[in-house]
Amino acid sequence: MTFNFPSAVQTALSIVVVVIPLLKFALMLNPVCTAAETGVTFVVMSMRNAIRRRAEQASGSEEGVAASETNSLLGASNHSSHNVSQALLGPAASSTVRVISRLCVTLAVVGVAAAMPFFGLVTSLTGSMLSLLVCAVFPSSCYLKLLWHKASWLERVVNAVIVVVASFLAVSGTLAATRALAHAA
């Protein structure tokens, strides 16, 4: 279906339709990737410190790499996992850890999605049940509950319409996703 747009507009729309889900996927995975990167950084640092301690014990040296050095580096950072890993591992190793951890998390998510036969249907079911409730029904309901006496009549009407329409869409989306899941199974 082309809607008879000029070819430049069709090309731009096609690019937008492809790019937006890719960017959304990356944004949704960012907290998971950040946590994985931080975990990998601490594992690498623990292994490095253990190797240094063993080497120093074998050579008879009393000066060791203490965990307090790691904690002082963490306290000096601004709590960004990239800055922490860069301070602990150095820029080259930090970039390597960042790329590898993000690649592994992305591959794991894609692998789970490919391995589950009805992943898209389950995702649409949870999305229709929860997304509109969290994004539209809950905020508007809370606004009405908390500010009923201070809100103007227009604000009351608009929020009530949002609650009704979003609830209808959530219920109809949940029913459609449930039916699709039942037919696929």
Secondary structure, DSSP 8 states (H G I E B T S, - for coil): --TT--HHHHHHHHHHHHHHHHHHHHHHHHHHHHHHHHHHHHHHHHHHHHHHHHHHHHHT------HHHHHHHHHHS-S-HHHHHHHHH-HHHHHHHHHHHHHHHHHHHHHHHHHSTTHHHHHHHHHHHHHHIIIIIHHHHHHHHHHTTTS-HHHHHHHHHHHHHHHHHHHHHHHHHHHHHHHH-
